[in-house]
Amino acid sequence: MESPRLSVARLTLSRFRCYEHLRLETDPRPVVLVGPNGAGKTNLLESLSFLVPGRGLRRARLAEVMRQASTGQPPDGTGWAVAARLSGPGGPVDVGTGCDANQGGIERRQVRIDGEDARGQAALSEVASAVWLTPHMDRLFADGASGRRRFLDRMVFGLDPAHAGRVSAYEHAMRERSRLLRDGDGDGTWLAALESTMAERGIAIAAARCDMAARLDEACMSADGPFPAASLVMRGDVEDWLGQGPALAAEDRLRDGLIRSRPLDAMTGGAAVGPHRSDLIIRHRGKDMPAEQCSTGEQKAVLIAIVLADARLQARERGSVPLMLLDEVVAHLDEVRRAALFEAICDLDAQAWMTGTDAALFAPLGHRAQRFRVENATLSTF
């Protein structure tokens, strides 16, 4: 009988960040990576984040993750690759992705599933799902709304793989519309077609985000333990329209809004209206306080609560627990919350990949985890 968890049985890297080549075999238990800063721990987590659609946990350009030669230049005629043997409810599956260095200056990510070329990144959502937390995300509440939308979108991907394609189509149409308006092309038919695409995809995106926020809100409210319950809701014009009537009426309002904003958008770029203007509002439910006003420790705890809620949702609705990529997540947690996080991961039966500089912080996991020491892009068990 296959396990309901998604786990990595084998990971192979080629010319990825600091790794010229790496082959790592793991069992389904949580993975602890311990080592000094700069040893290559986060690079391993980043490689795993490329097993799902998107730009990875660092949002890097494809060329940026290619291993640099001693001269500081990429090796001639080579690219980078990440390959993994995944185990899950549907049985083993081989996934590979990478970027060829010889693409005429065009970055194009390639994806293969069980040896067959996939049409695009969206296909990865059908076989893999991952959630992650990184130190950079500690600024999620202080920075702009785009980061919060991406945070929610990654969780939508886990339950609705088609969401990745809708977001990509919407953003492509918005870029093309901006180009036409900027260049003064005057092709009204093509402009109207792009705005129709934006209206149709945009409302679907907004609806999926609202639904996911509501599910997470409910899952957080019903959770027990020391992590604070979070309250989540999407806010924006498009979301208001969805709340006031049927989706088709909201599409018409968005399309009309895009037509009216053409003169302004021609000057400013982008689009004055659409789901790319919305924001994910997160509050500390217990204190009835906006998350951005909470302490740094409370903000970290709120983020962990949301990620755990997402993992529980995927386990229940998708029938598979996602990979959890937790970079330096325990360093600023007190002993009670560290123990609670480890218990939650084990209760979920999740393969969580956790990094840190102090092995002692992971001692409560005991034999429930496998441990690797990372030094100078070399791994060893301990």
C-alpha positions in Angstrom: 0.0 0.0 0.0 1.4 3.4 -1.0 1.8 6.1 1.6 -0.5 9.2 1.4 2.6 11.4 1.9 4.6 12.8 -1.0 8.3 12.1 -0.4 11.6 12.3 -2.3 13.3 8.9 -2.6 16.2 10.2 -4.7 17.4 13.7 -5.6 20.0 14.3 -8.3 21.4 17.7 -9.0 23.7 18.8 -11.9 25.4 22.2 -11.9 22.8 23.6 -9.5 24.0 26.6 -7.4 27.0 25.3 -5.4 26.5 21.7 -6.5 28.4 20.4 -9.5 26.8 17.0 -9.0 24.8 15.5 -6.1 22.9 12.2 -5.7 21.0 11.9 -2.4 18.8 9.0 -1.4 16.3 9.5 1.4 13.5 7.6 3.1 10.0 9.1 3.7 10.9 10.5 7.2 11.6 14.2 7.8 15.0 15.4 6.6 17.2 17.6 8.8 20.1 19.4 7.1 22.6 20.9 9.5 25.7 23.0 8.7 27.2 26.4 8.7 25.8 29.3 6.8 26.8 29.2 3.1 27.3 25.4 3.2 24.5 24.7 0.6 21.5 23.8 2.8 19.1 26.4 1.3 20.3 25.5 -2.2 19.0 21.9 -1.6 15.6 23.2 -0.5 15.5 25.5 -3.6 16.2 22.6 -5.9 13.2 20.8 -4.4 11.1 23.9 -4.9 11.7 23.6 -8.6 9.7 20.3 -8.6 6.5 22.5 -8.6 5.5 25.4 -10.9 7.1 28.8 -10.4 10.5 30.3 -9.9 11.4 28.4 -6.8 11.6 29.6 -3.2 14.1 32.4 -4.1 12.2 33.5 -7.2 15.5 33.4 -9.1 16.0 33.7 -12.9 16.8 30.4 -14.4 20.4 31.5 -15.3 21.0 32.6 -11.7 20.8 29.0 -10.3 23.4 27.6 -12.7 26.6 26.6 -10.9 29.4 29.1 -11.5 32.8 28.1 -12.6 35.9 29.3 -10.8 36.1 32.1 -13.3 32.7 33.3 -12.2 31.2 32.3 -15.6 28.9 29.4 -16.4 30.6 26.3 -17.9 30.4 26.4 -21.7 27.6 24.5 -23.3 26.0 23.3 -20.1 22.9 24.0 -18.1 21.5 22.9 -14.8 19.1 20.1 -13.9 17.1 18.8 -11.0 15.8 15.2 -11.1 13.8 13.4 -8.4 12.2 10.0 -7.8 9.0 10.8 -5.9 6.9 8.4 -4.0 3.2 9.0 -3.2 -0.3 7.7 -3.3 -0.1 7.1 -7.1 3.2 5.2 -6.9 6.7 6.3 -7.9 7.2 9.0 -10.5 10.3 10.4 -12.0 10.4 14.2 -12.4 13.1 16.3 -14.0 13.4 20.0 -14.7 16.2 22.3 -15.8 17.5 24.9 -18.1 19.7 24.5 -21.1 22.5 27.1 -21.3 22.3 27.2 -25.1 19.0 28.9 -25.7 20.1 32.0 -27.6 19.7 34.1 -24.5 16.1 33.0 -23.9 15.4 31.4 -20.6 13.2 28.3 -21.1 12.6 25.8 -18.4 12.2 22.2 -19.5 10.1 19.6 -17.7 10.0 15.9 -18.0 7.7 13.5 -16.2 8.4 9.7 -16.4 10.8 10.3 -19.3 8.3 12.2 -21.4 8.5 15.9 -22.2 5.8 18.0 -20.5 4.1 20.9 -22.3 5.0 23.3 -19.5 5.5 23.8 -15.8 1.8 23.4 -15.0 2.2 19.7 -15.5 4.3 19.5 -12.3 1.2 20.4 -10.2 -0.3 17.1 -11.2 2.4 15.0 -9.6 4.0 17.2 -6.9 3.1 19.8 -4.3 5.3 21.7 -1.9 4.9 24.4 0.7 7.8 26.4 2.1 8.9 29.0 4.6 12.1 30.9 4.3 13.7 33.7 6.4 12.9 36.1 3.6 9.2 35.4 4.1 9.5 37.0 7.6 8.9 40.2 5.7 5.7 38.9 4.1 3.5 41.2 6.2 5.7 44.3 5.8 6.3 44.1 2.1 3.9 44.7 -0.8 0.8 42.8 -1.6 2.4 40.9 -4.5 4.3 38.7 -2.2 1.2 37.8 -0.2 -0.7 36.9 -3.5 2.2 34.6 -4.5 2.1 33.1 -1.0 -1.6 32.2 -1.4 -1.2 31.2 -5.1 1.3 28.5 -4.2 -1.2 27.0 -1.8 -4.0 27.2 -4.5 -1.7 25.3 -6.8 -1.7 22.4 -4.3 -5.4 21.9 -4.5 -6.1 23.3 -8.0 -3.3 22.6 -10.4 -5.1 24.5 -13.2 -4.6 27.7 -11.2 -1.0 27.9 -12.4 -2.2 28.0 -16.1 -4.8 30.7 -15.3 -2.3 32.9 -13.6 0.2 32.5 -16.4 -2.4 33.2 -19.1 -3.6 36.3 -17.2 -0.1 37.7 -16.8 0.7 37.1 -20.4 -2.4 38.8 -21.6 -1.7 41.8 -19.3 1.8 42.1 -20.7 0.6 42.0 -24.3 -2.1 44.6 -23.5 0.4 46.9 -21.9 2.7 46.6 -25.0 -0.2 47.5 -27.4 -1.2 50.4 -25.2 2.4 51.7 -24.9 3.1 51.4 -28.6 -0.2 52.9 -29.6 -0.8 50.0 -31.9 -4.5 50.8 -32.4 -5.5 47.2 -32.9 -8.9 47.4 -31.1 -9.9 43.8 -32.0 -6.7 42.3 -30.5 -6.9 44.6 -27.5 -10.5 43.6 -26.8 -9.5 39.9 -27.1 -6.7 40.4 -24.5 -9.1 42.2 -22.2 -11.6 39.4 -22.5 -8.9 36.9 -21.6 -8.0 39.0 -18.6 -11.6 39.3 -17.5 -12.3 35.5 -17.8 -9.0 34.4 -16.2 -8.9 37.2 -13.7 -12.3 36.3 -12.2 -11.4 32.6 -12.1 -8.1 33.6 -10.3 -9.9 35.8 -7.8 -12.5 33.1 -7.1 -9.9 30.4 -6.5 -8.0 32.7 -4.1 -11.1 33.6 -2.2 -12.0 30.0 -1.8 -8.5 29.0 -0.7 -8.4 31.9 1.8 -11.8 30.8 3.3 -10.6 27.1 3.5 -7.4 28.2 5.3 -9.3 30.5 7.6 -11.5 27.6 8.7 -8.6 25.1 9.0 -6.6 27.6 11.1 -9.6 28.3 13.4 -10.1 24.6 14.1 -6.5 23.8 14.9 -5.2 23.2 18.4 -1.7 23.9 19.9 0.6 26.9 20.6 0.5 28.3 17.1 -2.0 31.3 16.9 -5.0 30.9 14.7 -4.8 33.1 11.7 -7.7 34.9 10.0 -7.4 35.1 6.1 -9.5 37.0 3.6 -8.9 38.4 0.1 -9.7 42.1 -0.4 -10.0 44.0 -3.6 -12.5 45.4 -6.2 -12.7 42.1 -8.0 -13.4 40.2 -4.8 -16.1 42.7 -3.9 -17.8 42.2 -7.3 -17.7 38.4 -6.8 -19.4 38.9 -3.5 -22.1 41.0 -5.0 -23.3 38.8 -7.8 -22.6 35.9 -10.2 -19.1 35.4 -11.8 -20.3 36.4 -15.3 -21.4 39.8 -14.0 -18.0 40.2 -12.3 -16.3 39.3 -15.6 -18.4 42.0 -17.4 -17.4 44.6 -14.7 -13.7 43.7 -15.0 -13.8 43.9 -18.8 -15.6 47.3 -18.7 -13.1 48.5 -16.1 -10.2 47.6 -18.4 -11.7 49.4 -21.3 -12.2 52.6 -19.2 -8.7 52.5 -17.9 -7.0 52.2 -21.3 -5.8 55.9 -21.4 -4.4 55.7 -17.9 -2.8 52.3 -18.4 -1.2 53.5 -21.6 0.7 56.1 -19.5 1.4 54.1 -16.4 1.7 50.6 -17.7 0.0 47.5 -16.2 -3.7 47.7 -15.5 -5.5 49.8 -13.0 -8.0 47.1 -12.2 -7.8 43.3 -11.8 -6.8 40.6 -9.3 -3.2 41.7 -9.5 -4.4 44.7 -7.4 -5.9 42.6 -4.6 -4.3 41.8 -1.2 -4.4 38.9 1.2 -5.3 40.2 4.6 -4.0 38.2 7.5 -4.8 38.8 11.2 -3.8 37.2 14.5 -7.3 35.8 15.4 -6.6 35.5 19.2 -5.5 39.1 19.5 -7.8 40.4 16.7 -4.8 42.2 15.4 -3.3 42.7 11.9 -0.4 40.4 11.5 1.9 43.2 10.4 1.4 44.7 13.9 2.4 41.6 15.8 5.9 40.8 17.1 8.4 39.1 14.8 8.0 35.9 16.8 4.2 36.0 16.5 4.4 36.7 12.8 6.6 33.6 12.4 4.1 31.5 14.4 1.2 32.8 12.3 3.0 31.8 9.1 3.7 28.3 10.5 0.1 28.0 11.4 -1.0 28.8 7.9 1.5 26.4 6.3 0.4 23.6 8.6 -3.2 24.3 7.8 -2.4 24.1 4.1 -0.7 20.8 4.5 -3.7 19.4 6.4 -6.0 20.6 3.7 -4.0 19.0 1.0 -3.9 15.7 2.9 -7.7 15.8 3.3 -8.7 17.0 -0.1 -5.9 15.9 -2.4 -5.1 12.7 -0.6 -1.4 13.6 -0.4 0.7 15.4 2.1 2.9 17.9 0.3 6.6 18.3 0.7 7.4 20.9 3.4 10.5 23.0 2.9 11.3 24.8 6.1 14.5 26.9 5.9 15.9 28.0 9.3 12.4 27.7 10.7 13.2 26.6 14.2 15.9 29.1 15.0 13.6 31.7 16.4 11.0 29.4 18.0 10.9 28.8 21.7 11.1 25.2 23.0 7.4 24.7 23.2 6.7 25.8 19.7 9.7 23.8 18.3 8.3 20.6 19.9 4.8 21.5 18.6 6.1 21.9 15.1 7.9 18.6 15.2 4.8 16.8 16.5 2.6 18.4 13.8 5.0 17.3 11.1 5.1 13.8 12.4 1.3 13.7 12.9 0.9 14.7 9.3 3.4 12.0 8.3 5.0 14.7 6.1 8.5 14.6 4.6 9.6 18.0 5.9 13.1 19.2 4.8 14.4 21.4 7.6 17.6 23.4 7.8 19.6 24.8 10.7 23.0 25.5 12.1 22.5 23.9 15.5 21.8 20.1 15.5 20.7 20.3 19.1 17.5 22.1 18.2 16.3 19.1 16.3 17.1 16.6 19.1 13.4 16.1 20.0 12.8 14.5 16.6 15.0 11.5 17.7 14.8 8.6 15.3 11.7 10.0 13.6 14.0 12.1 11.3 17.1 11.4 9.1 20.0 13.8 9.4 22.6 15.1 7.1 25.5 17.4 7.7 26.2 19.8 4.9 29.6 21.3 4.5 31.1 22.8 1.3 28.3 21.3 -0.8 29.1 17.9 0.5 26.6 15.8 2.5 27.2 13.1 5.1 24.9 11.4 7.6 25.2 11.8 11.3 
